[in-house]
Amino acid sequence: MENMEVIMGIIMNAGDAKSSAVEAIQAAKNGEFEKAEELLQHASSALVGAHRSQTSLLTKAAQGDKVEITIYMVHAQDHLMTTIAFNDLAKELVDLYKKLA
């Protein structure tokens, strides 16, 4: 469980990113495009934080340190990857709402 702080960093940042992406879609749906762009920027920043946490684990493993795979780590990875996909979709939806407006 020594990696729990890093794992929680991935989960929390990914959750923050997804929440911001959802809010961006809602803002765009309401015609609030500047707010939507700000929220997408926040989502991207949160994803950078999640990636930094992930990279620290990958670096540790690459240096030959044993990194125990736990259900928490699997959950963190799943959460991060689905959030990345959702964030990409959110960007497309915001663009689509802009074109429809």
Buried (B, 14 or more C-beta within 10 A) or exposed (E): EEBEEBBEBBBBBBBBBBBBBBBBBEBBEEEBBEBBBBBBEBBBEBBEBBBEBBEBBEEBEEEEEEBEEEEBBEEBBEBBEEBBEBBEEBBEBBEEBEEEE
